Amino acid sequence: MAADFEWDKAIYAEDDRRDYPEIRIVAVGFLGARLHVICFTPIDDGIRIISFRKANKREVRYYEEETADR
């Protein structure tokens, strides 16, 4: 599933809400026709996915606002 995520069209932000032991990045983007949210951390040979789920209404609105000029 993560391989089909549209990584190049996603928007990214660092998750710094807590003092995590690693850098956590949140990506909001499409998998097929549905918007999803992936939380991941970079590792030596790629990424480790922490969370992968459908975007909620607030996240959909955020994505639409952030990508309105694209």
PQR file with spaces between the fields and no chain letter, atoms N, CA, C, O and H, PARSE charges and radii, in Angstrom:
ATOM       1  N    MET     1       0.803   -1.195    0.000 -0.4000 1.5000
ATOM       2  CA   MET     1       0.000    0.000    0.000 -0.0000 2.0000
ATOM       3  C    MET     1       0.852    1.268    0.000  0.5500 1.7000
ATOM       4  O    MET     1       0.579    2.191   -0.768 -0.5500 1.4000
ATOM       5  N    ALA     2       1.858    1.327    0.831 -0.4000 1.5000
ATOM       6  CA   ALA     2       2.676    2.544    0.912 -0.0000 2.0000
ATOM       7  C    ALA     2       3.373    2.826   -0.414  0.5500 1.7000
ATOM       8  O    ALA     2       3.632    3.984   -0.742 -0.5500 1.4000
ATOM       9  H    ALA     2       2.080    0.578    1.455  0.4000 1.0000
ATOM      10  N    ALA     3       3.679    1.783   -1.176 -0.4000 1.5000
ATOM      11  CA   ALA     3       4.323    1.984   -2.473 -0.0000 2.0000
ATOM      12  C    ALA     3       3.403    2.701   -3.453  0.5500 1.7000
ATOM      13  O    ALA     3       3.881    3.374   -4.366 -0.5500 1.4000
ATOM      14  H    ALA     3       3.470    0.842   -0.910  0.4000 1.0000
ATOM      15  N    ASP     4       2.096    2.568   -3.278 -0.4000 1.5000
ATOM      16  CA   ASP     4       1.123    3.207   -4.165 -0.0000 2.0000
ATOM      17  C    ASP     4       0.739    4.618   -3.715  0.5500 1.7000
ATOM      18  O    ASP     4       0.026    5.326   -4.427 -0.5500 1.4000
ATOM      19  H    ASP     4       1.707    2.021   -2.536  0.4000 1.0000
ATOM      20  N    PHE     5       1.205    5.021   -2.549 -0.4000 1.5000
ATOM      21  CA   PHE     5       0.946    6.368   -2.033 -0.0000 2.0000
ATOM      22  C    PHE     5       1.619    7.378   -2.956  0.5500 1.7000
ATOM      23  O    PHE     5       2.747    7.155   -3.396 -0.5500 1.4000
ATOM      24  H    PHE     5       1.784    4.447   -1.970  0.4000 1.0000
ATOM      25  N    GLU     6       0.949    8.470   -3.250 -0.4000 1.5000
ATOM      26  CA   GLU     6       1.498    9.490   -4.155 -0.0000 2.0000
ATOM      27  C    GLU     6       2.460   10.408   -3.391  0.5500 1.7000
ATOM      28  O    GLU     6       2.118   11.542   -3.053 -0.5500 1.4000
ATOM      29  H    GLU     6       0.033    8.651   -2.892  0.4000 1.0000
ATOM      30  N    TRP     7       3.660    9.902   -3.129 -0.4000 1.5000
ATOM      31  CA   TRP     7       4.664   10.598   -2.329 -0.0000 2.0000
ATOM      32  C    TRP     7       5.032   11.951   -2.920  0.5500 1.7000
ATOM      33  O    TRP     7       5.263   12.907   -2.179 -0.5500 1.4000
ATOM      34  H    TRP     7       3.938    8.981   -3.404  0.4000 1.0000
ATOM      35  N    ASP     8       5.091   12.045   -4.242 -0.4000 1.5000
ATOM      36  CA   ASP     8       5.531   13.292   -4.880 -0.0000 2.0000
ATOM      37  C    ASP     8       4.499   14.411   -4.805  0.5500 1.7000
ATOM      38  O    ASP     8       4.853   15.579   -4.961 -0.5500 1.4000
ATOM      39  H    ASP     8       4.903   11.268   -4.844  0.4000 1.0000
ATOM      40  N    LYS     9       3.238   14.082   -4.572 -0.4000 1.5000
ATOM      41  CA   LYS     9       2.185   15.098   -4.476 -0.0000 2.0000
ATOM      42  C    LYS     9       1.744   15.353   -3.038  0.5500 1.7000
ATOM      43  O    LYS     9       0.876   16.191   -2.793 -0.5500 1.4000
ATOM      44  H    LYS     9       2.950   13.133   -4.446  0.4000 1.0000
ATOM      45  N    ALA    10       2.334   14.639   -2.096 -0.4000 1.5000
ATOM      46  CA   ALA    10       1.953   14.768   -0.682 -0.0000 2.0000
ATOM      47  C    ALA    10       2.526   16.051   -0.081  0.5500 1.7000
ATOM      48  O    ALA    10       3.468   16.641   -0.610 -0.5500 1.4000
ATOM      49  H    ALA    10       3.039   13.959   -2.295  0.4000 1.0000
ATOM      50  N    ILE    11       1.930   16.463    1.037 -0.4000 1.5000
ATOM      51  CA   ILE    11       2.506   17.557    1.816 -0.0000 2.0000
ATOM      52  C    ILE    11       3.077   16.947    3.095  0.5500 1.7000
ATOM      53  O    ILE    11       2.550   15.964    3.617 -0.5500 1.4000
ATOM      54  H    ILE    11       1.164   15.984    1.466  0.4000 1.0000
ATOM      55  N    TYR    12       4.152   17.538    3.587 -0.4000 1.5000
ATOM      56  CA   TYR    12       4.902   16.964    4.697 -0.0000 2.0000
ATOM      57  C    TYR    12       5.063   17.968    5.829  0.5500 1.7000
ATOM      58  O    TYR    12       5.156   19.175    5.608 -0.5500 1.4000
ATOM      59  H    TYR    12       4.581   18.336    3.164  0.4000 1.0000
ATOM      60  N    ALA    13       5.093   17.434    7.056 -0.4000 1.5000
ATOM      61  CA   ALA    13       5.373   18.251    8.239 -0.0000 2.0000
ATOM      62  C    ALA    13       6.011   17.350    9.291  0.5500 1.7000
ATOM      63  O    ALA    13       5.668   16.174    9.407 -0.5500 1.4000
ATOM      64  H    ALA    13       5.017   16.453    7.236  0.4000 1.0000
ATOM      65  N    GLU    14       6.936   17.914   10.051 -0.4000 1.5000
ATOM      66  CA   GLU    14       7.535   17.148   11.144 -0.0000 2.0000
ATOM      67  C    GLU    14       6.558   17.097   12.315  0.5500 1.7000
ATOM      68  O    GLU    14       5.948   18.107   12.667 -0.5500 1.4000
ATOM      69  H    GLU    14       7.214   18.869    9.956  0.4000 1.0000
ATOM      70  N    ASP    15       6.415   15.931   12.908 -0.4000 1.5000
ATOM      71  CA   ASP    15       5.553   15.748   14.084 -0.0000 2.0000
ATOM      72  C    ASP    15       6.404   16.011   15.321  0.5500 1.7000
ATOM      73  O    ASP    15       7.179   15.155   15.747 -0.5500 1.4000
ATOM      74  H    ASP    15       6.910   15.111   12.622  0.4000 1.0000
ATOM      75  N    ASP    16       6.251   17.200   15.891 -0.4000 1.5000
ATOM      76  CA   ASP    16       7.037   17.563   17.073 -0.0000 2.0000
ATOM      77  C    ASP    16       6.139   17.837   18.280  0.5500 1.7000
ATOM      78  O    ASP    16       6.491   18.609   19.172 -0.5500 1.4000
ATOM      79  H    ASP    16       5.621   17.896   15.545  0.4000 1.0000
ATOM      80  N    ARG    17       4.974   17.187   18.287 -0.4000 1.5000
ATOM      81  CA   ARG    17       4.037   17.386   19.394 -0.0000 2.0000
ATOM      82  C    ARG    17       4.573   16.814   20.707  0.5500 1.7000
ATOM      83  O    ARG    17       4.213   17.280   21.788 -0.5500 1.4000
ATOM      84  H    ARG    17       4.689   16.560   17.562  0.4000 1.0000
ATOM      85  N    ARG    18       5.424   15.814   20.606 -0.4000 1.5000
ATOM      86  CA   ARG    18       6.029   15.195   21.790 -0.0000 2.0000
ATOM      87  C    ARG    18       7.525   15.062   21.562  0.5500 1.7000
ATOM      88  O    ARG    18       8.017   15.293   20.457 -0.5500 1.4000
ATOM      89  H    ARG    18       5.716   15.435   19.728  0.4000 1.0000
ATOM      90  N    ASP    19       8.241   14.691   22.605 -0.4000 1.5000
ATOM      91  CA   ASP    19       9.682   14.479   22.505 -0.0000 2.0000
ATOM      92  C    ASP    19       9.934   13.022   22.110  0.5500 1.7000
ATOM      93  O    ASP    19      10.298   12.196   22.947 -0.5500 1.4000
ATOM      94  H    ASP    19       7.842   14.504   23.502  0.4000 1.0000
ATOM      95  N    TYR    20       9.736   12.721   20.826 -0.4000 1.5000
ATOM      96  CA   TYR    20       9.929   11.360   20.326 -0.0000 2.0000
ATOM      97  C    TYR    20      11.422   11.035   20.261  0.5500 1.7000
ATOM      98  O    TYR    20      12.245   11.940   20.120 -0.5500 1.4000
ATOM      99  H    TYR    20       9.440   13.392   20.147  0.4000 1.0000
ATOM     100  N    PRO    21      11.778    9.757   20.361 -0.5600 1.5000
ATOM     101  CA   PRO    21      13.199    9.389   20.289  0.2800 2.0000
ATOM     102  C    PRO    21      13.769    9.452   18.869  0.5500 1.7000
ATOM     103  O    PRO    21      14.979    9.326   18.681 -0.5500 1.4000
ATOM     104  N    GLU    22      12.893    9.649   17.861 -0.4000 1.5000
ATOM     105  CA   GLU    22      13.346    9.753   16.489 -0.0000 2.0000
ATOM     106  C    GLU    22      12.573   10.872   15.792  0.5500 1.7000
ATOM     107  O    GLU    22      11.561   11.349   16.307 -0.5500 1.4000
ATOM     108  H    GLU    22      11.910    9.752   18.014  0.4000 1.0000
ATOM     109  N    ILE    23      13.047   11.282   14.635 -0.4000 1.5000
ATOM     110  CA   ILE    23      12.316   12.264   13.831 -0.0000 2.0000
ATOM     111  C    ILE    23      11.088   11.575   13.252  0.5500 1.7000
ATOM     112  O    ILE    23      11.183   10.492   12.673 -0.5500 1.4000
ATOM     113  H    ILE    23      13.869   10.895   14.217  0.4000 1.0000
ATOM     114  N    ARG    24       9.933   12.216   13.415 -0.4000 1.5000
ATOM     115  CA   ARG    24       8.693   11.687   12.837 -0.0000 2.0000
ATOM     116  C    ARG    24       8.151   12.697   11.841  0.5500 1.7000
ATOM     117  O    ARG    24       8.045   13.889   12.129 -0.5500 1.4000
ATOM     118  H    ARG    24       9.855   13.095   13.885  0.4000 1.0000
ATOM     119  N    ILE    25       7.818   12.200   10.682 -0.4000 1.5000
ATOM     120  CA   ILE    25       7.290   13.048    9.622 -0.0000 2.0000
ATOM     121  C    ILE    25       5.887   12.570    9.278  0.5500 1.7000
ATOM     122  O    ILE    25       5.626   11.371    9.187 -0.5500 1.4000
ATOM     123  H    ILE    25       7.904   11.231   10.448  0.4000 1.0000
ATOM     124  N    VAL    26       4.991   13.532    9.089 -0.4000 1.5000
ATOM     125  CA   VAL    26       3.614   13.229    8.705 -0.0000 2.0000
ATOM     126  C    VAL    26       3.433   13.665    7.258  0.5500 1.7000
ATOM     127  O    VAL    26       3.743   14.801    6.899 -0.5500 1.4000
ATOM     128  H    VAL    26       5.203   14.507    9.163  0.4000 1.0000
ATOM     129  N    ALA    27       2.931   12.756    6.434 -0.4000 1.5000
ATOM     130  CA   ALA    27       2.639   13.050    5.031 -0.0000 2.0000
ATOM     131  C    ALA    27       1.142   12.905    4.807  0.5500 1.7000
ATOM     132  O    ALA    27       0.523   11.952    5.279 -0.5500 1.4000
ATOM     133  H    ALA    27       2.679   11.833    6.726  0.4000 1.0000
ATOM     134  N    VAL    28       0.572   13.853    4.088 -0.4000 1.5000
ATOM     135  CA   VAL    28      -0.842   13.794    3.717 -0.0000 2.0000
ATOM     136  C    VAL    28      -0.886   13.771    2.196  0.5500 1.7000
ATOM     137  O    VAL    28      -0.406   14.692    1.535 -0.5500 1.4000
ATOM     138  H    VAL    28       1.075   14.627    3.705  0.4000 1.0000
ATOM     139  N    GLY    29      -1.467   12.706    1.647 -0.4000 1.5000
ATOM     140  CA   GLY    29      -1.519   12.574    0.194 -0.0000 2.0000
ATOM     141  C    GLY    29      -2.481   11.479   -0.222  0.5500 1.7000
ATOM     142  O    GLY    29      -3.158   10.869    0.606 -0.5500 1.4000
ATOM     143  H    GLY    29      -1.856   11.957    2.184  0.4000 1.0000
ATOM     144  N    PHE    30      -2.525   11.249   -1.505 -0.4000 1.5000
ATOM     145  CA   PHE    30      -3.506   10.318   -2.051 -0.0000 2.0000
ATOM     146  C    PHE    30      -2.969    8.905   -2.227  0.5500 1.7000
ATOM     147  O    PHE    30      -1.812    8.688   -2.588 -0.5500 1.4000
ATOM     148  H    PHE    30      -1.975   11.745   -2.177  0.4000 1.0000
ATOM     149  N    LEU    31      -3.840    7.971   -1.962 -0.4000 1.5000
ATOM     150  CA   LEU    31      -3.677    6.564   -2.323 -0.0000 2.0000
ATOM     151  C    LEU    31      -4.933    6.255   -3.121  0.5500 1.7000
ATOM     152  O    LEU    31      -6.011    6.083   -2.551 -0.5500 1.4000
ATOM     153  H    LEU    31      -4.780    8.146   -1.668  0.4000 1.0000
ATOM     154  N    GLY    32      -4.794    6.185   -4.430 -0.4000 1.5000
ATOM     155  CA   GLY    32      -5.980    6.085   -5.276 -0.0000 2.0000
ATOM     156  C    GLY    32      -6.748    7.395   -5.223  0.5500 1.7000
ATOM     157  O    GLY    32      -6.166    8.471   -5.359 -0.5500 1.4000
ATOM     158  H    GLY    32      -3.919    6.325   -4.892  0.4000 1.0000
ATOM     159  N    ALA    33      -8.052    7.300   -5.025 -0.4000 1.5000
ATOM     160  CA   ALA    33      -8.898    8.497   -4.991 -0.0000 2.0000
ATOM     161  C    ALA    33      -9.107    9.035   -3.586  0.5500 1.7000
ATOM     162  O    ALA    33      -9.775   10.053   -3.409 -0.5500 1.4000
ATOM     163  H    ALA    33      -8.524    6.426   -4.914  0.4000 1.0000
ATOM     164  N    ARG    34      -8.547    8.368   -2.583 -0.4000 1.5000
ATOM     165  CA   ARG    34      -8.794    8.734   -1.185 -0.0000 2.0000
ATOM     166  C    ARG    34      -7.542    9.337   -0.553  0.5500 1.7000
ATOM     167  O    ARG    34      -6.431    8.847   -0.762 -0.5500 1.4000
ATOM     168  H    ARG    34      -8.004    7.540   -2.727  0.4000 1.0000
ATOM     169  N    LEU    35      -7.733   10.401    0.220 -0.4000 1.5000
ATOM     170  CA   LEU    35      -6.634   11.054    0.924 -0.0000 2.0000
ATOM     171  C    LEU    35      -6.272   10.256    2.176  0.5500 1.7000
ATOM     172  O    LEU    35      -7.153    9.817    2.916 -0.5500 1.4000
ATOM     173  H    LEU    35      -8.635   10.798    0.390  0.4000 1.0000
ATOM     174  N    HIS    36      -4.975   10.072    2.406 -0.4000 1.5000
ATOM     175  CA   HIS    36      -4.477    9.312    3.555 -0.0000 2.0000
ATOM     176  C    HIS    36      -3.421   10.109    4.309  0.5500 1.7000
ATOM     177  O    HIS    36      -2.860   11.074    3.790 -0.5500 1.4000
ATOM     178  H    HIS    36      -4.260   10.429    1.805  0.4000 1.0000
ATOM     179  N    VAL    37      -3.163    9.689    5.534 -0.4000 1.5000
ATOM     180  CA   VAL    37      -2.127   10.280    6.377 -0.0000 2.0000
ATOM     181  C    VAL    37      -1.156    9.169    6.761  0.5500 1.7000
ATOM     182  O    VAL    37      -1.561    8.110    7.241 -0.5500 1.4000
ATOM     183  H    VAL    37      -3.619    8.904    5.956  0.4000 1.0000
ATOM     184  N    ILE    38       0.125    9.426    6.543 -0.4000 1.5000
ATOM     185  CA   ILE    38       1.171    8.475    6.926 -0.0000 2.0000
ATOM     186  C    ILE    38       2.123    9.184    7.874  0.5500 1.7000
ATOM     187  O    ILE    38       2.621   10.268    7.570 -0.5500 1.4000
ATOM     188  H    ILE    38       0.454   10.286    6.153  0.4000 1.0000
ATOM     189  N    CYS    39       2.372    8.574    9.014 -0.4000 1.5000
ATOM     190  CA   CYS    39       3.413    9.039    9.924 -0.0000 2.0000
ATOM     191  C    CYS    39       4.562    8.047    9.788  0.5500 1.7000
ATOM     192  O    CYS    39       4.362    6.838    9.901 -0.5500 1.4000
ATOM     193  H    CYS    39       1.968    7.694    9.261  0.4000 1.0000
ATOM     194  N    PHE    40       5.768    8.563    9.545 -0.4000 1.5000
ATOM     195  CA   PHE    40       6.907    7.672    9.336 -0.0000 2.0000
ATOM     196  C    PHE    40       8.176    8.297    9.883  0.5500 1.7000
ATOM     197  O    PHE    40       8.227    9.488   10.190 -0.5500 1.4000
ATOM     198  H    PHE    40       5.930    9.545    9.453  0.4000 1.0000
ATOM     199  N    THR    41       9.195    7.465    9.996 -0.4000 1.5000
ATOM     200  CA   THR    41      10.513    7.940   10.399 -0.0000 2.0000
ATOM     201  C    THR    41      11.538    7.420    9.394  0.5500 1.7000
ATOM     202  O    THR    41      11.461    6.264    8.979 -0.5500 1.4000
ATOM     203  H    THR    41       9.154    6.498    9.747  0.4000 1.0000
ATOM     204  N    PRO    42      12.493    8.256    9.000 -0.5600 1.5000
ATOM     205  CA   PRO    42      13.526    7.793    8.077  0.2800 2.0000
ATOM     206  C    PRO    42      14.451    6.783    8.765  0.5500 1.7000
ATOM     207  O    PRO    42      14.796    6.941    9.936 -0.5500 1.4000
ATOM     208  N    ILE    43      14.841    5.754    8.029 -0.4000 1.5000
ATOM     209  CA   ILE    43      15.839    4.787    8.499 -0.0000 2.0000
ATOM     210  C    ILE    43      16.894    4.636    7.407  0.5500 1.7000
ATOM     211  O    ILE    43      16.743    5.181    6.313 -0.5500 1.4000
ATOM     212  H    ILE    43      14.561    5.625    7.078  0.4000 1.0000
ATOM     213  N    ASP    44      17.949    3.905    7.701 -0.4000 1.5000
ATOM     214  CA   ASP    44      19.078    3.805    6.775 -0.0000 2.0000
ATOM     215  C    ASP    44      18.689    3.410    5.355  0.5500 1.7000
ATOM     216  O    ASP    44      19.185    3.997    4.393 -0.5500 1.4000
ATOM     217  H    ASP    44      18.072    3.463    8.589  0.4000 1.0000
ATOM     218  N    ASP    45      17.818    2.435    5.215 -0.4000 1.5000
ATOM     219  CA   ASP    45      17.496    1.927    3.878 -0.0000 2.0000
ATOM     220  C    ASP    45      16.080    2.270    3.415  0.5500 1.7000
ATOM     221  O    ASP    45      15.514    1.561    2.583 -0.5500 1.4000
ATOM     222  H    ASP    45      17.415    1.958    5.996  0.4000 1.0000
ATOM     223  N    GLY    46      15.503    3.350    3.946 -0.4000 1.5000
ATOM     224  CA   GLY    46      14.162    3.751    3.520 -0.0000 2.0000
ATOM     225  C    GLY    46      13.413    4.468    4.625  0.5500 1.7000
ATOM     226  O    GLY    46      13.921    5.416    5.224 -0.5500 1.4000
ATOM     227  H    GLY    46      15.962    3.926    4.622  0.4000 1.0000
ATOM     228  N    ILE    47      12.189    4.001    4.891 -0.4000 1.5000
ATOM     229  CA   ILE    47      11.375    4.576    5.958 -0.0000 2.0000
ATOM     230  C    ILE    47      10.748    3.459    6.779  0.5500 1.7000
ATOM     231  O    ILE    47      10.582    2.334    6.308 -0.5500 1.4000
ATOM     232  H    ILE    47      11.777    3.231    4.405  0.4000 1.0000
ATOM     233  N    ARG    48      10.404    3.797    8.017 -0.4000 1.5000
ATOM     234  CA   ARG    48       9.625    2.886    8.864 -0.0000 2.0000
ATOM     235  C    ARG    48       8.294    3.576    9.107  0.5500 1.7000
ATOM     236  O    ARG    48       8.240    4.678    9.653 -0.5500 1.4000
ATOM     237  H    ARG    48      10.539    4.711    8.399  0.4000 1.0000
ATOM     238  N    ILE    49       7.215    2.909    8.692 -0.4000 1.5000
ATOM     239  CA   ILE    49       5.884    3.488    8.854 -0.0000 2.0000
ATOM     240  C    ILE    49       5.400    3.257   10.276  0.5500 1.7000
ATOM     241  O    ILE    49       5.431    2.139   10.789 -0.5500 1.4000
ATOM     242  H    ILE    49       7.259    2.014    8.249  0.4000 1.0000
ATOM     243  N    ILE    50       4.955    4.337   10.898 -0.4000 1.5000
ATOM     244  CA   ILE    50       4.428    4.297   12.258 -0.0000 2.0000
ATOM     245  C    ILE    50       2.910    4.204   12.217  0.5500 1.7000
ATOM     246  O    ILE    50       2.303    3.468   12.996 -0.5500 1.4000
ATOM     247  H    ILE    50       4.930    5.246   10.481  0.4000 1.0000
ATOM     248  N    SER    51       2.300    4.955   11.303 -0.4000 1.5000
ATOM     249  CA   SER    51       0.841    4.986   11.198 -0.0000 2.0000
ATOM     250  C    SER    51       0.458    5.258    9.752  0.5500 1.7000
ATOM     251  O    SER    51       1.111    6.046    9.068 -0.5500 1.4000
ATOM     252  H    SER    51       2.792    5.552   10.671  0.4000 1.0000
ATOM     253  N    PHE    52      -0.606    4.602    9.287 -0.4000 1.5000
ATOM     254  CA   PHE    52      -1.097    4.782    7.923 -0.0000 2.0000
ATOM     255  C    PHE    52      -2.612    4.638    7.975  0.5500 1.7000
ATOM     256  O    PHE    52      -3.125    3.556    8.263 -0.5500 1.4000
ATOM     257  H    PHE    52      -1.137    3.961    9.843  0.4000 1.0000
ATOM     258  N    ARG    53      -3.337    5.739    7.693 -0.4000 1.5000
ATOM     259  CA   ARG    53      -4.798    5.704    7.821 -0.0000 2.0000
ATOM     260  C    ARG    53      -5.445    6.696    6.869  0.5500 1.7000
ATOM     261  O    ARG    53      -4.772    7.551    6.293 -0.5500 1.4000
ATOM     262  H    ARG    53      -2.920    6.617    7.459  0.4000 1.0000
ATOM     263  N    LYS    54      -6.759    6.575    6.711 -0.4000 1.5000
ATOM     264  CA   LYS    54      -7.524    7.525    5.906 -0.0000 2.0000
ATOM     265  C    LYS    54      -7.543    8.871    6.620  0.5500 1.7000
ATOM     266  O    LYS    54      -7.613    8.935    7.847 -0.5500 1.4000
ATOM     267  H    LYS    54      -7.306    5.881    7.180  0.4000 1.0000
ATOM     268  N    ALA    55      -7.480    9.936    5.843 -0.4000 1.5000
ATOM     269  CA   ALA    55      -7.516   11.287    6.410 -0.0000 2.0000
ATOM     270  C    ALA    55      -8.917   11.608    6.922  0.5500 1.7000
ATOM     271  O    ALA    55      -9.917   11.219    6.319 -0.5500 1.4000
ATOM     272  H    ALA    55      -7.423    9.884    4.846  0.4000 1.0000
ATOM     273  N    ASN    56      -8.972   12.325    8.045 -0.4000 1.5000
ATOM     274  CA   ASN    56     -10.271   12.766    8.559 -0.0000 2.0000
ATOM     275  C    ASN    56     -10.651   14.100    7.897  0.5500 1.7000
ATOM     276  O    ASN    56      -9.880   14.645    7.106 -0.5500 1.4000
ATOM     277  H    ASN    56      -8.160   12.641    8.535  0.4000 1.0000
ATOM     278  N    LYS    57     -11.825   14.614    8.220 -0.4000 1.5000
ATOM     279  CA   LYS    57     -12.325   15.837    7.576 -0.0000 2.0000
ATOM     280  C    LYS    57     -11.397   17.028    7.786  0.5500 1.7000
ATOM     281  O    LYS    57     -11.181   17.819    6.867 -0.5500 1.4000
ATOM     282  H    LYS    57     -12.451   14.171    8.862  0.4000 1.0000
ATOM     283  N    ARG    58     -10.855   17.157    8.974 -0.4000 1.5000
ATOM     284  CA   ARG    58      -9.945   18.268    9.268 -0.0000 2.0000
ATOM     285  C    ARG    58      -8.676   18.164    8.417  0.5500 1.7000
ATOM     286  O    ARG    58      -8.190   19.170    7.901 -0.5500 1.4000
ATOM     287  H    ARG    58     -11.031   16.515    9.720  0.4000 1.0000
ATOM     288  N    GLU    59      -8.146   16.958    8.273 -0.4000 1.5000
ATOM     289  CA   GLU    59      -6.934   16.749    7.479 -0.0000 2.0000
ATOM     290  C    GLU    59      -7.198   16.959    5.989  0.5500 1.7000
ATOM     291  O    GLU    59      -6.333   17.463    5.273 -0.5500 1.4000
ATOM     292  H    GLU    59      -8.541   16.141    8.693  0.4000 1.0000
ATOM     293  N    VAL    60      -8.379   16.579    5.520 -0.4000 1.5000
ATOM     294  CA   VAL    60      -8.755   16.828    4.123 -0.0000 2.0000
ATOM     295  C    VAL    60      -8.813   18.333    3.870  0.5500 1.7000
ATOM     296  O    VAL    60      -8.294   18.810    2.860 -0.5500 1.4000
ATOM     297  H    VAL    60      -9.082   16.169    6.102  0.4000 1.0000
ATOM     298  N    ARG    61      -9.430   19.073    4.763 -0.4000 1.5000
ATOM     299  CA   ARG    61      -9.532   20.530    4.631 -0.0000 2.0000
ATOM     300  C    ARG    61      -8.131   21.164    4.638  0.5500 1.7000
ATOM     301  O    ARG    61      -7.847   22.055    3.837 -0.5500 1.4000
ATOM     302  H    ARG    61      -9.852   18.686    5.583  0.4000 1.0000
ATOM     303  N    TYR    62      -7.264   20.703    5.542 -0.4000 1.5000
ATOM     304  CA   TYR    62      -5.887   21.202    5.612 -0.0000 2.0000
ATOM     305  C    TYR    62      -5.163   20.961    4.285  0.5500 1.7000
ATOM     306  O    TYR    62      -4.500   21.860    3.768 -0.5500 1.4000
ATOM     307  H    TYR    62      -7.495   19.980    6.192  0.4000 1.0000
ATOM     308  N    TYR    63      -5.288   19.762    3.741 -0.4000 1.5000
ATOM     309  CA   TYR    63      -4.635   19.436    2.470 -0.0000 2.0000
ATOM     310  C    TYR    63      -5.155   20.341    1.352  0.5500 1.7000
ATOM     311  O    TYR    63      -4.374   20.860    0.555 -0.5500 1.4000
ATOM     312  H    TYR    63      -5.826   19.032    4.161  0.4000 1.0000
ATOM     313  N    GLU    64      -6.457   20.525    1.298 -0.4000 1.5000
ATOM     314  CA   GLU    64      -7.054   21.372    0.258 -0.0000 2.0000
ATOM     315  C    GLU    64      -6.568   22.815    0.365  0.5500 1.7000
ATOM     316  O    GLU    64      -6.290   23.454   -0.650 -0.5500 1.4000
ATOM     317  H    GLU    64      -7.092   20.104    1.946  0.4000 1.0000
ATOM     318  N    GLU    65      -6.463   23.330    1.592 -0.4000 1.5000
ATOM     319  CA   GLU    65      -5.977   24.698    1.789 -0.0000 2.0000
ATOM     320  C    GLU    65      -4.510   24.832    1.398  0.5500 1.7000
ATOM     321  O    GLU    65      -4.121   25.818    0.771 -0.5500 1.4000
ATOM     322  H    GLU    65      -6.689   22.811    2.416  0.4000 1.0000
ATOM     323  N    GLU    66      -3.703   23.856    1.763 -0.4000 1.5000
ATOM     324  CA   GLU    66      -2.262   23.911    1.498 -0.0000 2.0000
ATOM     325  C    GLU    66      -1.921   23.712    0.026  0.5500 1.7000
ATOM     326  O    GLU    66      -0.878   24.177   -0.435 -0.5500 1.4000
ATOM     327  H    GLU    66      -4.019   23.056    2.272  0.4000 1.0000
ATOM     328  N    THR    67      -2.779   23.032   -0.708 -0.4000 1.5000
ATOM     329  CA   THR    67      -2.479   22.741   -2.113 -0.0000 2.0000
ATOM     330  C    THR    67      -3.341   23.553   -3.078  0.5500 1.7000
ATOM     331  O    THR    67      -3.361   23.262   -4.274 -0.5500 1.4000
ATOM     332  H    THR    67      -3.625   22.654   -0.334  0.4000 1.0000
ATOM     333  N    ALA    68      -4.041   24.548   -2.589 -0.4000 1.5000
ATOM     334  CA   ALA    68      -4.952   25.336   -3.432 -0.0000 2.0000
ATOM     335  C    ALA    68      -4.232   26.024   -4.590  0.5500 1.7000
ATOM     336  O    ALA    68      -4.825   26.215   -5.652 -0.5500 1.4000
ATOM     337  H    ALA    68      -4.025   24.784   -1.618  0.4000 1.0000
ATOM     338  N    ASP    69      -2.976   26.394   -4.408 -0.4000 1.5000
ATOM     339  CA   ASP    69      -2.230   27.118   -5.445 -0.0000 2.0000
ATOM     340  C    ASP    69      -1.444   26.205   -6.377  0.5500 1.7000
ATOM     341  O    ASP    69      -0.771   26.693   -7.285 -0.5500 1.4000
ATOM     342  H    ASP    69      -2.495   26.239   -3.545  0.4000 1.0000
ATOM     343  N    ARG    70      -1.510   24.931   -6.178 -0.4000 1.5000
ATOM     344  CA   ARG    70      -0.741   23.996   -7.025 -0.0000 2.0000
ATOM     345  C    ARG    70      -1.375   23.827   -8.373  0.5500 1.7000
ATOM     346  O    ARG    70      -0.863   23.081   -9.207 -0.5500 1.4000
ATOM     347  H    ARG    70      -2.056   24.535   -5.440  0.4000 1.0000
